[in-house]
Amino acid sequence: MTRVTRSDEDYLSDKVPEGVKYDYHKDVADQVSGLYSLEATDGFRGFMSGKRLVSFARHASRIQLCGSFLEWWQADSGECTLTHANFCRVPNCPMCQWRRALRWRSKFLMVLPEIQAQYPSAPWVILTLTQRNCPLSDLRETIKHMGQSFRRLSQLVNFPLEGWIKSLEVTRSWDWYNGSGMYLGRHGTTWYFEHKAPDSVKAMWTVKPTDEVHPHFHILGMVLPSYFSGTGYVKQSEWAEMWQQSLRVDYPPIIDIRAVKGKKGQPLVMTPEQIGDRDLGEVDDSGMIQAICEAMKYTVKEQDLVGSFCKDDLTNSWWLKQATKELYKIRKVEYGGVLKQFAKELKDSKDDDVDGGNDELEKEGRQVIAFWDRKLKRYIISSSLSVAVELDDGIQ
């Protein structure tokens, strides 16, 4: 419970450049919390993980409190650094999922210069491996099978990746119909946003939820310097054959393989100093940054977590809870090959929920505290505050 008396209100987004993103992710988190809190007609209120009961009501309460306040240090130079917050760390919390993806990217960026120093001439590729949709209830076993298939793939003689980062993404599948009722196919939310139909046409489309999901891997891989000029090059059609063989399926799976390229006059691998204050969540003009963002993204898109195209909250609640069960304690990001030696270094590095400790801050400045206003769907800053905050047990 948070009680705030305030005057001279201001918005976080007016003071902190990232404020708009915090507003957005916290608003989506509130929607996810609401879906977790809905009572299921079939009594599906949680599941067992070993001897531990994972309660959806518990998830709902933790996500509701997540990010209820954000404490910043604003230096006289104008730079703002997040110093304290009550993030919940629930796997499907949109706020924490966003923050986690940023941490994955920034931590990898810290060791990237060291990787580049050891392998200065090694090119990089971004690889996407897919398989056919599966029922949501089979997702856990499907992911397990895909993991075993990738291990078989990596053991093939002509597998060209020397080192890699592999991440899992799961997208929700929808049936799409145009204004005349014609079936347009079964696609995810990305297809809708990438489709070139005018908004006026899209507004007439009908969308129906399905019980299918599309799991796939995004892989950022490093290859030998001679890969693109020697005999070790693997064409896209050959990648598809290798993946089909490893998956042990009777259909050619869709794969995508692209070289990671930098912009003209700019290094492919940028150091943290070269990146400066750029947000890794944005599309950057460095090919490597784009590849890192692609390989280390959300496991489940926020549009799928809340069911953006479905107005039935009970259906969306069921989907979210079932997905939570299927993905519980599934490893989302893995390192392999020569990059595996850097995994421990990344694991042991600082993994704070906030951006900086007191020793990293400019001494001259002031404290800024923002509180979430659920009605306004924005973070509010007040120059005069009287605050009492009670945190749920276990929230950090």
N, C-alpha and C positions, 0 to 999 in steps of 0.2 A: 504494500500500500504506500503511495507517495502523496504527500500533502504539500502544496506549494502556495505561498503567498507572494505575489509578484507585482511589480510596477515597472513602467518604462519598458514595455515588452519589445523584443526584437526577434527576428528569425535567425536561426543558425545559418541558413543558406545566404544570408546577407553578410555574414562575417567569415564563413569558412567556404572555400570553393567546393569542397566535397559535400556540403550540407544538403544539396538537392538529392544526391544519391542516398544519403542517410535517410532523408524523408521517404524516398521511394521504397527502399528495402524494408524499413520499419513498417510502412503501411502494408506491404505484402506479407510481412511476418504476422501482423495482426489478423489478416485474412486466413493464414495457415493455422494460427492458434484457434480461430473460430471453427475451422473444419475439424481439427482434432477434438474439440470439445463437444461436437454433436454426438448425441446418443445414437448408436447403431440399432436398427430394427432387429438385427440378428444377434445382438449381444456381443458384437466384436469390440471389446473395450481395451484389448491389449494382447500380448503374447508372451510366451516364456522364452528366455534366452538362458539356457542352462538352468540354474535354480533361481534366476532373477526374473521377476515380472516387469515387463516394459509396459507402462501404463500410458495410454493416449491422453488421459486427463492430465497426467503429470507433464507430458510434452506440452499440452495446451497452456498450462499455467506458467511453465518456464519460458516459453516463447513469448507469452503476453508480457512478462516482465523484462524480457531481453531488450537491452538498449533503452530502458525507460529514462535513463539519464546518460549524458556524455560530458565528460570533464576535459576541457582543453586548456592548453597554455598558449596564450597569444603574445608573442614577442613584440617588442617595440618596432621591429622591422616589418611586422604584419604577418609573419609566418605563424600558422596555427598547428599545434601538435596534440593529438589525442593522448591524454595521460592516464585516464581512468574511465571505466565503463562497466556496466553489469551485463556482459554478454553471457548467453545461456549455454552455448556449445551443443545444442541439440542438432543432430546431423542434418535435418531438413528445415532448419530455421533459415529463412532467406537472408536475414542480416548476417548470421554467422557463416553461412555458405559463401556469401560474397566476400566477407573478410578472410575466410579460409583460402579462397582462390587467390586473393591478393598476396597472402602470406606465402603460399606455394610458389608463386611467380617471383616474388622479391627474394626469397631464400635461394631459389635456383640461380637467380641473377647474381647473387653474392659469390657463388663458386664458378660461375661461367668464365670469368677471366682465367682462373686456374685451369679449367678444362681446355680453354683456348691455348694456354701456354704449353700444355702437354701435347696437344694435338693441333698445332697452328694451321695446318693445311687441310684439315678434315672438313668436307662439305656436310651440310645438314639437309634432311628431307622431313617432310610432314606426311604421315601415312594414316589413312583411315581404313579400318577393317570392319566390315559389317557382316551380318547374317540376316536371314529372314526374321520377321516379327515373331514373337512368341506370346502366349497368354501371360498376363501379369502374374498369375499364380505359379507359373513355371520359371519366373525370372531368375530366382536364385540358382537353380540347377543349370539354367542356360548360361549364366555368367561363369559358373564353375566350369562348364564344358568349354566355353570360349577361352578361359584362362589356360586350360590344358591344351587346347588347340594352338594357342600362341606359343606355348613351350615347344610343341612339336615343330611349329614353323621355324622357331629360332634355332632348332637343331638341324635343319636342312643344310646340305652342303653349300647351296648357292644363296643362303640367307645373307644379305650384304651388310646388315647393320652391325657396327662395331660396339655401339652403346645406344641406349634408348631410355626414354621416359614414356611410360604407357599409362593412359588415364581412361577411365570408364565414363561413358555418358549413356543415359537412358532417356528416350523420348516417348511421350505418350502419342498413340495413334488415333486419328479421327477419320470418320467417313465424311467426305465433302460432296455436296450437291449444289448445282447452280440454281438460278431462279426458276428454271423450267422443270426442276426435279431430276435433271440428268446427273448421273453419278460421275464425279470427277476423280475418284480414287481415294485411297487410304494414305494419309500423309500426316506428318507432324506439324507443329506450329511454325517451324522455319519455312516450310513450303508456302504457307499462307503469306508470310511477310515478304518472301522472295518472289512470289507470283506477280506477274506484270499486269494483271487485270486492274482496271480503274477501281478506286475505292467505292464508286457508286455501284459497280457491278458486284464487288465483294460483299457489299451491304445486303445483297439479296441472296447470298449463299446460305445454305442450311448445313449445320454441322452436327453430327451425331457422335457421341462417345463410343468407344469400343473397349473391349477388355484386353487389347493387344498393346505391347510396347516394343520399342526398337532399341535393343542394346548394341553398342558398338564401341570400338576402341579408337582413341586418337593417340598417335605415337610420334614423338619428336625423336628422330634417329640421326646418328652420326655415322658416316660411311668413310671408306678409305679415300685418300686424296685422288686415286686413279679411277674412282667409281664412274664418273661421267665420261672418261676418255679411254678406259681400258675394257677388258673383256668381262669384268665382273658386273657390268650394268644389267639391271633386271627391268624389263619392260613392264608396263602396267598389266598387260595380258598375262605375263608370266607370274606377276604377283597374285593375280586372281586364281591362277591354276595352283600355285603353292598354298594359298589360303584355303581353297576348296579341298585340297588333299589333306591339309591339317585339320580342317573342320570335319572331314569325313562326311560330306554331304553330296547329294546327287545333282546339285544345281550350281551354276557359277555365281558366287557371291559378288556383290558390288564392292569394289575397293577404289581408293583414290590415293595417288602418290604424286607429290610435288616437291621440287627443289626449293629450299629456303634461300631466297635471294634478298640482298640489300639494295637500297636505292643508290643511284649513281652518286659517287663522291662521298658515300657514307659507309662506315665499317659495318660488316654483317653482325658481328658480336659487339654490342655496346656495353661499356662498363657502367656501374651505378653513377659515376661522376658524369659520364656523357649523357645519361638519361635525365639526371637532375631531378626536378620536381614533377616530371611527367607521370601521369597516372597509368599504371600498367593495365588497368581495365579498359583503357581506350585503345582504339586502333592507332598505332604509331607508324611513323614513316620508316622504321627499321623492320626489315623482313624477319629478323630473329625475334623481335618483340611480338610481332603478330603470331609467329609460330608458337612462342611460349604461351600466349593467351589462348591459342587454339588447343594446345596440348594440356593445359591446366585450367580447365573451365569448370563450371558447375556440373555436378553429376546429374541433376535433374533441373531443367529450366524452371524458373519461377512461374511462367505461364502454365506449365504442366502441374506444378504443385497445387495451384489454386484452381485449375480447370478453367482457364480464361474463356473457352468457347462453350462451356456448359453452364447453364443457369440453375441446374439442380444441385443444391448444396449437399444433399445426402449422397448423390452419385459421386461428387467430387470428394466428399469425406471418405467414402469407402475406398476410392482409388488411392488417396493419400495414405490411408492406414495400411492398405495391402502393400503398397510400394515400400512403406517404412519397414514392414515386416520382412519383405523380400531382400531389402538392401542393408538390413541391420548388420553392422560389423563387417561388411564387404569392403575389401581394400580398394580404394578409389584410385590411388596413384602408386606406380611401381617403377623402380629403376632396374636396368639390366645391362649386361655386357660390361664394357669398361667404365660406364657411368655408375655402376653399382658401388664402386669404391667411394664415390662422393655421397652416397645415400646416408651413411652413418654421420658424416660431417654435417649434412643438412639436418638430420634428426637431432643431433646434439646441439645445434645452434639455437639461439634464443627464439622462443616461440610465444611471445607475449600477445595478449589480445589487443594491446595498445601499441602506439607507434613509437614511443620513446620514453626513456626513464628520465628522472630529474637531472642526472649527470649529463644528459645530452641536450638540455634545453638552454636557451639563452637566459641569462640571469634577469635581464630587464624585461618586464612584461606584466601580464595580469592573468588571473584565472578566469576562464569562461565556462559556465555550466549551462548545458541545454537540457531541457526536459521535454519529453514527448507529449504532445497534445493530441489525443486520439480523435477529438472532434474536428480539429483543424487539419489533422494529418500532416503536422509539421513540428519540427523542434523549435521550442521557444527559449530565448535567452532573456533574462531579466537582470537589470543592474542592481536591483534590491530584492533579496531572496530570504525567505524563512522556510527552511526545508526539513522534513522528516522523512527518511526513506527506510522502509522495512523490506528486506530482501528475503525471497523464498529460500529455505534451507537448501544448500547445495549449489546455489547460483554463484557464479564467479564473475 
